Amino acid sequence: MTTMMKTAILTLGVAITAFSAVGCASGRTPEAYRDDTEKMLSATNQGVTDCYTNILKTAPTTQGSVTVHFVIQEDSGALVHAKVDKARSTAPETVQQCVTGAIQNLHLTPADAQRGEALFTWDFTFKEPQVVEQPADKPAT
């Protein structure tokens, strides 16, 4: 069984590496922009988890991180120009595709008057299930 964030088999988290908002002075504060972008990305958690779980079926020790740089367009809120930062990413290409596929059609709602640039990191860690020894049945006497 795999679940998001709390399991002995799969731990998958989204961590903010860095975030900056660039643009005019109106709109969200940089902190609010970061928080709202993280909430938008969290909507993809189940899809990313399902994709990663499928990868584990054929490559059970797959793990690593995926760092993606993207832009949130001003006025429309569309997430565009998503690109994996290869220098900061350690997960295999298949896991990178899980992330980029999940975020490609996202929109920040409501949109903002400011253009946002973001760098987010997803961490994928597989943990072997622990084997618990069961006491042997007593032999019949």
QUIHUUR-V701065 format. One record per helix or strand of 3 or more residues. SS is the DSSP state (h for helix, s for strand). FROM is the first residue (numbers start at 1). TO is the last residue. If there is no record, write none. Layout:
SS_FROM_TO, SS_FROM_TO
//
This chain:
s_10_22, h_30_42, h_45_58, s_64_72, s_78_84, h_93_103, s_115_126
//
